[in-house]
């Protein structure tokens, strides 16, 4: 997955009206993977 795709997912999850867990389940992305991406993007 490209960096821009990861950033798009991070934005989508953070702006979602439902929980992070529910959004990630719908997208099929593991929570630990998401938090790794978000941490790396913050650097």
ROTI-977908 format. One record per atom (N, C-alpha, C, O, CB): x, y, z; residue number from 1; chain; atom name. Coordinates in steps of 0.02 Angstrom, whole numbers, plus 32768, in hexadecimal, padded with zeros to 4 digits. Glycine has a CB too. Example, Ala and Ser with C-alpha at 12.3 -4.5 7.8 and 13.67 -1.06 7.14 Angstrom:
<atoms>
<atom><u>8294</u><v>7EE4</v><w>8186</w><resi>1</resi><chain>A</chain><name>N</name></atom>
<atom><u>8267</u><v>7F1F</v><w>8186</w><resi>1</resi><chain>A</chain><name>CA</name></atom>
<atom><u>8294</u><v>7F5B</v><w>8186</w><resi>1</resi><chain>A</chain><name>C</name></atom>
<atom><u>82C8</u><v>7F5A</v><w>81A7</w><resi>1</resi><chain>A</chain><name>O</name></atom>
<atom><u>8235</u><v>7F20</v><w>81C4</w><resi>1</resi><chain>A</chain><name>CB</name></atom>
<atom><u>8282</u><v>7F90</v><w>8162</w><resi>2</resi><chain>A</chain><name>N</name></atom>
<atom><u>82AC</u><v>7FCB</v><w>8165</w><resi>2</resi><chain>A</chain><name>CA</name></atom>
<atom><u>8285</u><v>8002</v><w>818A</w><resi>2</resi><chain>A</chain><name>C</name></atom>
<atom><u>829E</u><v>8039</v><w>8192</w><resi>2</resi><chain>A</chain><name>O</name></atom>
<atom><u>82C0</u><v>7FE2</v><w>811E</w><resi>2</resi><chain>A</chain><name>CB</name></atom>
</atoms>
This chain:
<atoms>
<atom><u>802A</u><v>7FC6</v><w>8000</w><resi>1</resi><chain>A</chain><name>N</name></atom>
<atom><u>8000</u><v>8000</v><w>8000</w><resi>1</resi><chain>A</chain><name>CA</name></atom>
<atom><u>802D</u><v>803E</v><w>8000</w><resi>1</resi><chain>A</chain><name>C</name></atom>
<atom><u>805E</u><v>8041</v><w>8025</w><resi>1</resi><chain>A</chain><name>O</name></atom>
<atom><u>7FD0</u><v>8000</v><w>803D</w><resi>1</resi><chain>A</chain><name>CB</name></atom>
<atom><u>801B</u><v>806E</v><w>7FD7</w><resi>2</resi><chain>A</chain><name>N</name></atom>
<atom><u>8044</u><v>80AB</v><w>7FD2</w><resi>2</resi><chain>A</chain><name>CA</name></atom>
<atom><u>803A</u><v>80D8</v><w>800E</w><resi>2</resi><chain>A</chain><name>C</name></atom>
<atom><u>8009</u><v>80D2</v><w>8033</w><resi>2</resi><chain>A</chain><name>O</name></atom>
<atom><u>8035</u><v>80D1</v><w>7F91</w><resi>2</resi><chain>A</chain><name>CB</name></atom>
<atom><u>8069</u><v>8106</v><w>8017</w><resi>3</resi><chain>A</chain><name>N</name></atom>
<atom><u>8064</u><v>8136</v><w>804E</w><resi>3</resi><chain>A</chain><name>CA</name></atom>
<atom><u>8025</u><v>8161</v><w>8047</w><resi>3</resi><chain>A</chain><name>C</name></atom>
<atom><u>8004</u><v>8170</v><w>8079</w><resi>3</resi><chain>A</chain><name>O</name></atom>
<atom><u>80A3</u><v>8162</v><w>8051</w><resi>3</resi><chain>A</chain><name>CB</name></atom>
<atom><u>8015</u><v>8175</v><w>800B</w><resi>4</resi><chain>A</chain><name>N</name></atom>
<atom><u>7FDA</u><v>819F</v><w>8001</w><resi>4</resi><chain>A</chain><name>CA</name></atom>
<atom><u>7F9A</u><v>8178</v><w>8011</w><resi>4</resi><chain>A</chain><name>C</name></atom>
<atom><u>7F6A</u><v>8195</v><w>802B</w><resi>4</resi><chain>A</chain><name>O</name></atom>
<atom><u>7FD7</u><v>81B9</v><w>7FB9</w><resi>4</resi><chain>A</chain><name>CB</name></atom>
<atom><u>7F98</u><v>8138</v><w>8002</w><resi>5</resi><chain>A</chain><name>N</name></atom>
<atom><u>7F5E</u><v>810E</v><w>8014</w><resi>5</resi><chain>A</chain><name>CA</name></atom>
<atom><u>7F58</u><v>8108</v><w>8060</w><resi>5</resi><chain>A</chain><name>C</name></atom>
<atom><u>7F21</u><v>810B</v><w>807B</w><resi>5</resi><chain>A</chain><name>O</name></atom>
<atom><u>7F64</u><v>80C9</v><w>7FF4</w><resi>5</resi><chain>A</chain><name>CB</name></atom>
<atom><u>7F90</u><v>8100</v><w>8081</w><resi>6</resi><chain>A</chain><name>N</name></atom>
<atom><u>7F8F</u><v>80FC</v><w>80CA</w><resi>6</resi><chain>A</chain><name>CA</name></atom>
<atom><u>7F75</u><v>813D</v><w>80E8</w><resi>6</resi><chain>A</chain><name>C</name></atom>
<atom><u>7F4D</u><v>813C</v><w>8117</w><resi>6</resi><chain>A</chain><name>O</name></atom>
<atom><u>7FD5</u><v>80EC</v><w>80E5</w><resi>6</resi><chain>A</chain><name>CB</name></atom>
<atom><u>7F8C</u><v>8176</v><w>80CD</w><resi>7</resi><chain>A</chain><name>N</name></atom>
<atom><u>7F76</u><v>81B7</v><w>80E7</w><resi>7</resi><chain>A</chain><name>CA</name></atom>
<atom><u>7F2B</u><v>81C0</v><w>80DB</w><resi>7</resi><chain>A</chain><name>C</name></atom>
<atom><u>7F08</u><v>81DC</v><w>8104</w><resi>7</resi><chain>A</chain><name>O</name></atom>
<atom><u>7F9F</u><v>81F0</v><w>80C5</w><resi>7</resi><chain>A</chain><name>CB</name></atom>
<atom><u>7F14</u><v>81A9</v><w>80A3</w><resi>8</resi><chain>A</chain><name>N</name></atom>
<atom><u>7ECC</u><v>81AE</v><w>8093</w><resi>8</resi><chain>A</chain><name>CA</name></atom>
<atom><u>7EA3</u><v>8185</v><w>80C5</w><resi>8</resi><chain>A</chain><name>C</name></atom>
<atom><u>7E6E</u><v>819B</v><w>80DC</w><resi>8</resi><chain>A</chain><name>O</name></atom>
<atom><u>7EBF</u><v>8195</v><w>804B</w><resi>8</resi><chain>A</chain><name>CB</name></atom>
<atom><u>7EBB</u><v>814A</v><w>80D6</w><resi>9</resi><chain>A</chain><name>N</name></atom>
<atom><u>7E99</u><v>8120</v><w>8107</w><resi>9</resi><chain>A</chain><name>CA</name></atom>
<atom><u>7E9B</u><v>813F</v><w>814C</w><resi>9</resi><chain>A</chain><name>C</name></atom>
<atom><u>7E69</u><v>813F</v><w>816F</w><resi>9</resi><chain>A</chain><name>O</name></atom>
<atom><u>7EB9</u><v>80DA</v><w>8109</w><resi>9</resi><chain>A</chain><name>CB</name></atom>
<atom><u>7ED4</u><v>815B</v><w>8160</w><resi>10</resi><chain>A</chain><name>N</name></atom>
<atom><u>7EDA</u><v>817C</v><w>81A1</w><resi>10</resi><chain>A</chain><name>CA</name></atom>
<atom><u>7EA7</u><v>81B5</v><w>81A6</w><resi>10</resi><chain>A</chain><name>C</name></atom>
<atom><u>7E84</u><v>81BB</v><w>81D8</w><resi>10</resi><chain>A</chain><name>O</name></atom>
<atom><u>7F22</u><v>8198</v><w>81AB</w><resi>10</resi><chain>A</chain><name>CB</name></atom>
<atom><u>7EA2</u><v>81DD</v><w>8172</w><resi>11</resi><chain>A</chain><name>N</name></atom>
<atom><u>7E73</u><v>8214</v><w>8171</w><resi>11</resi><chain>A</chain><name>CA</name></atom>
<atom><u>7E2B</u><v>81FA</v><w>8174</w><resi>11</resi><chain>A</chain><name>C</name></atom>
<atom><u>7E02</u><v>8214</v><w>819A</w><resi>11</resi><chain>A</chain><name>O</name></atom>
<atom><u>7E7C</u><v>823F</v><w>8132</w><resi>11</resi><chain>A</chain><name>CB</name></atom>
<atom><u>7E1C</u><v>81C8</v><w>814D</w><resi>12</resi><chain>A</chain><name>N</name></atom>
<atom><u>7DD9</u><v>81AB</v><w>814C</w><resi>12</resi><chain>A</chain><name>CA</name></atom>
<atom><u>7DC5</u><v>8191</v><w>8191</w><resi>12</resi><chain>A</chain><name>C</name></atom>
<atom><u>7D8E</u><v>819F</v><w>81A9</w><resi>12</resi><chain>A</chain><name>O</name></atom>
<atom><u>7DD6</u><v>8172</v><w>8119</w><resi>12</resi><chain>A</chain><name>CB</name></atom>
<atom><u>7DF2</u><v>816D</v><w>81B2</w><resi>13</resi><chain>A</chain><name>N</name></atom>
<atom><u>7DE4</u><v>8151</v><w>81F4</w><resi>13</resi><chain>A</chain><name>CA</name></atom>
<atom><u>7DDB</u><v>8188</v><w>8227</w><resi>13</resi><chain>A</chain><name>C</name></atom>
<atom><u>7DAD</u><v>8185</v><w>8250</w><resi>13</resi><chain>A</chain><name>O</name></atom>
<atom><u>7E1C</u><v>8121</v><w>8209</w><resi>13</resi><chain>A</chain><name>CB</name></atom>
<atom><u>7E06</u><v>81BA</v><w>8226</w><resi>14</resi><chain>A</chain><name>N</name></atom>
<atom><u>7E02</u><v>81F0</v><w>8257</w><resi>14</resi><chain>A</chain><name>CA</name></atom>
<atom><u>7DC4</u><v>821B</v><w>824E</w><resi>14</resi><chain>A</chain><name>C</name></atom>
<atom><u>7DAC</u><v>8239</v><w>827F</w><resi>14</resi><chain>A</chain><name>O</name></atom>
<atom><u>7E40</u><v>821B</v><w>8254</w><resi>14</resi><chain>A</chain><name>CB</name></atom>
<atom><u>7DA9</u><v>8220</v><w>8212</w><resi>15</resi><chain>A</chain><name>N</name></atom>
<atom><u>7D6E</u><v>8249</v><w>8205</w><resi>15</resi><chain>A</chain><name>CA</name></atom>
<atom><u>7D2D</u><v>8221</v><w>8208</w><resi>15</resi><chain>A</chain><name>C</name></atom>
<atom><u>7CF7</u><v>823D</v><w>8201</w><resi>15</resi><chain>A</chain><name>O</name></atom>
<atom><u>7D74</u><v>826A</v><w>81C2</w><resi>15</resi><chain>A</chain><name>CB</name></atom>
<atom><u>7D32</u><v>81E0</v><w>8212</w><resi>16</resi><chain>A</chain><name>N</name></atom>
<atom><u>7CF7</u><v>81B5</v><w>8212</w><resi>16</resi><chain>A</chain><name>CA</name></atom>
<atom><u>7CCB</u><v>81C4</v><w>824F</w><resi>16</resi><chain>A</chain><name>C</name></atom>
<atom><u>7CE4</u><v>81D6</v><w>8285</w><resi>16</resi><chain>A</chain><name>O</name></atom>
<atom><u>7D0B</u><v>816B</v><w>8213</w><resi>16</resi><chain>A</chain><name>CB</name></atom>
<atom><u>7C8A</u><v>81BE</v><w>8246</w><resi>17</resi><chain>A</chain><name>N</name></atom>
<atom><u>7C5B</u><v>81CA</v><w>827D</w><resi>17</resi><chain>A</chain><name>CA</name></atom>
<atom><u>7C54</u><v>818D</v><w>82AA</w><resi>17</resi><chain>A</chain><name>C</name></atom>
<atom><u>7C36</u><v>8192</v><w>82E0</w><resi>17</resi><chain>A</chain><name>O</name></atom>
<atom><u>7C17</u><v>81DE</v><w>8261</w><resi>17</resi><chain>A</chain><name>CB</name></atom>
<atom><u>7C6F</u><v>8155</v><w>8296</w><resi>18</resi><chain>A</chain><name>N</name></atom>
<atom><u>7C6E</u><v>8119</v><w>82C0</w><resi>18</resi><chain>A</chain><name>CA</name></atom>
<atom><u>7CB3</u><v>810E</v><w>82DD</w><resi>18</resi><chain>A</chain><name>C</name></atom>
<atom><u>7CE2</u><v>8132</v><w>82CC</w><resi>18</resi><chain>A</chain><name>O</name></atom>
<atom><u>7C57</u><v>80DA</v><w>8297</w><resi>18</resi><chain>A</chain><name>CB</name></atom>
<atom><u>7CBA</u><v>80DD</v><w>8309</w><resi>19</resi><chain>A</chain><name>N</name></atom>
<atom><u>7CF9</u><v>80D2</v><w>832C</w><resi>19</resi><chain>A</chain><name>CA</name></atom>
<atom><u>7D31</u><v>80BD</v><w>82FC</w><resi>19</resi><chain>A</chain><name>C</name></atom>
<atom><u>7D25</u><v>80A5</v><w>82C5</w><resi>19</resi><chain>A</chain><name>O</name></atom>
<atom><u>7CF0</u><v>809D</v><w>8361</w><resi>19</resi><chain>A</chain><name>CB</name></atom>
<atom><u>7D6E</u><v>80C8</v><w>8313</w><resi>20</resi><chain>A</chain><name>N</name></atom>
<atom><u>7DA9</u><v>80B3</v><w>82ED</w><resi>20</resi><chain>A</chain><name>CA</name></atom>
<atom><u>7DA5</u><v>8068</v><w>82E0</w><resi>20</resi><chain>A</chain><name>C</name></atom>
<atom><u>7DB0</u><v>8051</v><w>82A9</w><resi>20</resi><chain>A</chain><name>O</name></atom>
<atom><u>7DEA</u><v>80C5</v><w>8312</w><resi>20</resi><chain>A</chain><name>CB</name></atom>
<atom><u>7D95</u><v>8043</v><w>8314</w><resi>21</resi><chain>A</chain><name>N</name></atom>
<atom><u>7D91</u><v>7FFA</v><w>830F</w><resi>21</resi><chain>A</chain><name>CA</name></atom>
<atom><u>7D5F</u><v>7FE5</v><w>82D9</w><resi>21</resi><chain>A</chain><name>C</name></atom>
<atom><u>7D6F</u><v>7FBB</v><w>82AF</w><resi>21</resi><chain>A</chain><name>O</name></atom>
<atom><u>7D7E</u><v>7FDB</v><w>8352</w><resi>21</resi><chain>A</chain><name>CB</name></atom>
<atom><u>7D24</u><v>8002</v><w>82DA</w><resi>22</resi><chain>A</chain><name>N</name></atom>
<atom><u>7CF0</u><v>7FF0</v><w>82AA</w><resi>22</resi><chain>A</chain><name>CA</name></atom>
<atom><u>7D04</u><v>8003</v><w>8263</w><resi>22</resi><chain>A</chain><name>C</name></atom>
<atom><u>7CF9</u><v>7FDD</v><w>8234</w><resi>22</resi><chain>A</chain><name>O</name></atom>
<atom><u>7CAD</u><v>8012</v><w>82BC</w><resi>22</resi><chain>A</chain><name>CB</name></atom>
<atom><u>7D22</u><v>803D</v><w>825B</w><resi>23</resi><chain>A</chain><name>N</name></atom>
<atom><u>7D37</u><v>8054</v><w>8219</w><resi>23</resi><chain>A</chain><name>CA</name></atom>
<atom><u>7D6D</u><v>8026</v><w>81FD</w><resi>23</resi><chain>A</chain><name>C</name></atom>
<atom><u>7D6A</u><v>8013</v><w>81C3</w><resi>23</resi><chain>A</chain><name>O</name></atom>
<atom><u>7D51</u><v>809D</v><w>821C</w><resi>23</resi><chain>A</chain><name>CB</name></atom>
<atom><u>7D9E</u><v>8016</v><w>8226</w><resi>24</resi><chain>A</chain><name>N</name></atom>
<atom><u>7DD4</u><v>7FEA</v><w>8210</w><resi>24</resi><chain>A</chain><name>CA</name></atom>
<atom><u>7DBB</u><v>7FA4</v><w>81FF</w><resi>24</resi><chain>A</chain><name>C</name></atom>
<atom><u>7DD2</u><v>7F85</v><w>81D0</w><resi>24</resi><chain>A</chain><name>O</name></atom>
<atom><u>7E0A</u><v>7FE6</v><w>8245</w><resi>24</resi><chain>A</chain><name>CB</name></atom>
<atom><u>7D8B</u><v>7F8B</v><w>8226</w><resi>25</resi><chain>A</chain><name>N</name></atom>
<atom><u>7D6F</u><v>7F49</v><w>8217</w><resi>25</resi><chain>A</chain><name>CA</name></atom>
<atom><u>7D4D</u><v>7F4B</v><w>81D3</w><resi>25</resi><chain>A</chain><name>C</name></atom>
<atom><u>7D54</u><v>7F1C</v><w>81AC</w><resi>25</resi><chain>A</chain><name>O</name></atom>
<atom><u>7D3C</u><v>7F34</v><w>824E</w><resi>25</resi><chain>A</chain><name>CB</name></atom>
<atom><u>7D29</u><v>7F81</v><w>81C5</w><resi>26</resi><chain>A</chain><name>N</name></atom>
<atom><u>7D07</u><v>7F87</v><w>8184</w><resi>26</resi><chain>A</chain><name>CA</name></atom>
<atom><u>7D39</u><v>7F8A</v><w>814B</w><resi>26</resi><chain>A</chain><name>C</name></atom>
<atom><u>7D2C</u><v>7F70</v><w>8115</w><resi>26</resi><chain>A</chain><name>O</name></atom>
<atom><u>7CDB</u><v>7FC6</v><w>8184</w><resi>26</resi><chain>A</chain><name>CB</name></atom>
<atom><u>7D72</u><v>7FA9</v><w>8157</w><resi>27</resi><chain>A</chain><name>N</name></atom>
<atom><u>7DA6</u><v>7FAF</v><w>8124</w><resi>27</resi><chain>A</chain><name>CA</name></atom>
<atom><u>7DD3</u><v>7F71</v><w>8120</w><resi>27</resi><chain>A</chain><name>C</name></atom>
<atom><u>7DF8</u><v>7F69</v><w>80F0</w><resi>27</resi><chain>A</chain><name>O</name></atom>
<atom><u>7DD1</u><v>7FEC</v><w>8131</w><resi>27</resi><chain>A</chain><name>CB</name></atom>
<atom><u>7DCF</u><v>7F46</v><w>8153</w><resi>28</resi><chain>A</chain><name>N</name></atom>
<atom><u>7DF8</u><v>7F0A</v><w>8154</w><resi>28</resi><chain>A</chain><name>CA</name></atom>
<atom><u>7E41</u><v>7F18</v><w>8167</w><resi>28</resi><chain>A</chain><name>C</name></atom>
<atom><u>7E6E</u><v>7EF6</v><w>814F</w><resi>28</resi><chain>A</chain><name>O</name></atom>
<atom><u>7DF6</u><v>7EE9</v><w>8112</w><resi>28</resi><chain>A</chain><name>CB</name></atom>
<atom><u>7E4B</u><v>7F4B</v><w>8191</w><resi>29</resi><chain>A</chain><name>N</name></atom>
<atom><u>7E8E</u><v>7F5E</v><w>81A5</w><resi>29</resi><chain>A</chain><name>CA</name></atom>
<atom><u>7E95</u><v>7F52</v><w>81F1</w><resi>29</resi><chain>A</chain><name>C</name></atom>
<atom><u>7E6A</u><v>7F66</v><w>8218</w><resi>29</resi><chain>A</chain><name>O</name></atom>
<atom><u>7E9D</u><v>7FAA</v><w>8193</w><resi>29</resi><chain>A</chain><name>CB</name></atom>
<atom><u>7ECC</u><v>7F32</v><w>8204</w><resi>30</resi><chain>A</chain><name>N</name></atom>
<atom><u>7EDA</u><v>7F24</v><w>8249</w><resi>30</resi><chain>A</chain><name>CA</name></atom>
<atom><u>7EE8</u><v>7F65</v><w>826F</w><resi>30</resi><chain>A</chain><name>C</name></atom>
<atom><u>7F09</u><v>7F92</v><w>8255</w><resi>30</resi><chain>A</chain><name>O</name></atom>
<atom><u>7F15</u><v>7EF3</v><w>8250</w><resi>30</resi><chain>A</chain><name>CB</name></atom>
<atom><u>7ECE</u><v>7F6B</v><w>82AC</w><resi>31</resi><chain>A</chain><name>N</name></atom>
<atom><u>7ED9</u><v>7FA8</v><w>82D3</w><resi>31</resi><chain>A</chain><name>CA</name></atom>
<atom><u>7F22</u><v>7FB7</v><w>82DF</w><resi>31</resi><chain>A</chain><name>C</name></atom>
<atom><u>7F37</u><v>7FF0</v><w>82DB</w><resi>31</resi><chain>A</chain><name>O</name></atom>
<atom><u>7EB5</u><v>7FA4</v><w>8315</w><resi>31</resi><chain>A</chain><name>CB</name></atom>
<atom><u>7F4A</u><v>7F84</v><w>82EE</w><resi>32</resi><chain>A</chain><name>N</name></atom>
<atom><u>7F91</u><v>7F90</v><w>82FB</w><resi>32</resi><chain>A</chain><name>CA</name></atom>
<atom><u>7FB4</u><v>7FAB</v><w>82BC</w><resi>32</resi><chain>A</chain><name>C</name></atom>
<atom><u>7FE0</u><v>7FD5</v><w>82C0</w><resi>32</resi><chain>A</chain><name>O</name></atom>
<atom><u>7FB4</u><v>7F4F</v><w>8313</w><resi>32</resi><chain>A</chain><name>CB</name></atom>
<atom><u>7F9F</u><v>7F92</v><w>8282</w><resi>33</resi><chain>A</chain><name>N</name></atom>
<atom><u>7FBB</u><v>7FAB</v><w>8243</w><resi>33</resi><chain>A</chain><name>CA</name></atom>
<atom><u>7FA9</u><v>7FF4</v><w>823A</w><resi>33</resi><chain>A</chain><name>C</name></atom>
<atom><u>7FD4</u><v>801D</v><w>8229</w><resi>33</resi><chain>A</chain><name>O</name></atom>
<atom><u>7FA1</u><v>7F82</v><w>8207</w><resi>33</resi><chain>A</chain><name>CB</name></atom>
<atom><u>7F6A</u><v>8005</v><w>8246</w><resi>34</resi><chain>A</chain><name>N</name></atom>
<atom><u>7F54</u><v>804A</v><w>8240</w><resi>34</resi><chain>A</chain><name>CA</name></atom>
<atom><u>7F7C</u><v>8078</v><w>826E</w><resi>34</resi><chain>A</chain><name>C</name></atom>
<atom><u>7F93</u><v>80AD</v><w>8258</w><resi>34</resi><chain>A</chain><name>O</name></atom>
<atom><u>7F09</u><v>8050</v><w>8250</w><resi>34</resi><chain>A</chain><name>CB</name></atom>
<atom><u>7F85</u><v>8065</v><w>82AD</w><resi>35</resi><chain>A</chain><name>N</name></atom>
<atom><u>7FA9</u><v>808F</v><w>82DC</w><resi>35</resi><chain>A</chain><name>CA</name></atom>
<atom><u>7FF3</u><v>8095</v><w>82CA</w><resi>35</resi><chain>A</chain><name>C</name></atom>
<atom><u>8012</u><v>80C8</v><w>82D8</w><resi>35</resi><chain>A</chain><name>O</name></atom>
<atom><u>7FA1</u><v>8074</v><w>8323</w><resi>35</resi><chain>A</chain><name>CB</name></atom>
<atom><u>8010</u><v>8062</v><w>82AC</w><resi>36</resi><chain>A</chain><name>N</name></atom>
<atom><u>8055</u><v>8066</v><w>8293</w><resi>36</resi><chain>A</chain><name>CA</name></atom>
<atom><u>8059</u><v>8099</v><w>825B</w><resi>36</resi><chain>A</chain><name>C</name></atom>
<atom><u>8087</u><v>80C2</v><w>8259</w><resi>36</resi><chain>A</chain><name>O</name></atom>
<atom><u>806E</u><v>8021</v><w>827B</w><resi>36</resi><chain>A</chain><name>CB</name></atom>
<atom><u>802A</u><v>8097</v><w>822D</w><resi>37</resi><chain>A</chain><name>N</name></atom>
<atom><u>8028</u><v>80C7</v><w>81F6</w><resi>37</resi><chain>A</chain><name>CA</name></atom>
<atom><u>8021</u><v>810E</v><w>8211</w><resi>37</resi><chain>A</chain><name>C</name></atom>
<atom><u>8044</u><v>813B</v><w>81FB</w><resi>37</resi><chain>A</chain><name>O</name></atom>
<atom><u>7FEF</u><v>80B7</v><w>81C6</w><resi>37</resi><chain>A</chain><name>CB</name></atom>
<atom><u>7FF3</u><v>8117</v><w>8240</w><resi>38</resi><chain>A</chain><name>N</name></atom>
<atom><u>7FE6</u><v>8159</v><w>825B</w><resi>38</resi><chain>A</chain><name>CA</name></atom>
<atom><u>8022</u><v>8174</v><w>8280</w><resi>38</resi><chain>A</chain><name>C</name></atom>
<atom><u>8032</u><v>81B0</v><w>827B</w><resi>38</resi><chain>A</chain><name>O</name></atom>
<atom><u>7FA9</u><v>8158</v><w>8289</w><resi>38</resi><chain>A</chain><name>CB</name></atom>
<atom><u>8044</u><v>814A</v><w>82A5</w><resi>39</resi><chain>A</chain><name>N</name></atom>
<atom><u>8080</u><v>815E</v><w>82C9</w><resi>39</resi><chain>A</chain><name>CA</name></atom>
<atom><u>80B7</u><v>8172</v><w>8298</w><resi>39</resi><chain>A</chain><name>C</name></atom>
<atom><u>80D9</u><v>81A4</v><w>82A2</w><resi>39</resi><chain>A</chain><name>O</name></atom>
<atom><u>8098</u><v>8125</v><w>82F6</w><resi>39</resi><chain>A</chain><name>CB</name></atom>
<atom><u>80C0</u><v>814B</v><w>8264</w><resi>40</resi><chain>A</chain><name>N</name></atom>
<atom><u>80F3</u><v>815A</v><w>8232</w><resi>40</resi><chain>A</chain><name>CA</name></atom>
<atom><u>80E3</u><v>819B</v><w>820D</w><resi>40</resi><chain>A</chain><name>C</name></atom>
<atom><u>8110</u><v>81C1</v><w>81FB</w><resi>40</resi><chain>A</chain><name>O</name></atom>
<atom><u>80FA</u><v>811F</v><w>81FF</w><resi>40</resi><chain>A</chain><name>CB</name></atom>
<atom><u>80A4</u><v>81A8</v><w>8201</w><resi>41</resi><chain>A</chain><name>N</name></atom>
<atom><u>808F</u><v>81E4</v><w>81DC</w><resi>41</resi><chain>A</chain><name>CA</name></atom>
<atom><u>809A</u><v>8223</v><w>8207</w><resi>41</resi><chain>A</chain><name>C</name></atom>
<atom><u>80A2</u><v>825A</v><w>81EB</w><resi>41</resi><chain>A</chain><name>O</name></atom>
<atom><u>8045</u><v>81DF</v><w>81C8</w><resi>41</resi><chain>A</chain><name>CB</name></atom>
<atom><u>809A</u><v>821C</v><w>8248</w><resi>42</resi><chain>A</chain><name>N</name></atom>
<atom><u>80A2</u><v>8255</v><w>8275</w><resi>42</resi><chain>A</chain><name>CA</name></atom>
<atom><u>80EA</u><v>826C</v><w>827A</w><resi>42</resi><chain>A</chain><name>C</name></atom>
<atom><u>80F8</u><v>82A2</v><w>8293</w><resi>42</resi><chain>A</chain><name>O</name></atom>
<atom><u>8088</u><v>8243</v><w>82BA</w><resi>42</resi><chain>A</chain><name>CB</name></atom>
<atom><u>8118</u><v>8244</v><w>8262</w><resi>43</resi><chain>A</chain><name>N</name></atom>
<atom><u>8160</u><v>8254</v><w>8267</w><resi>43</resi><chain>A</chain><name>CA</name></atom>
<atom><u>8175</u><v>8288</v><w>8235</w><resi>43</resi><chain>A</chain><name>C</name></atom>
<atom><u>81AF</u><v>829B</v><w>8233</w><resi>43</resi><chain>A</chain><name>O</name></atom>
<atom><u>8189</u><v>8217</v><w>825D</w><resi>43</resi><chain>A</chain><name>CB</name></atom>
</atoms>
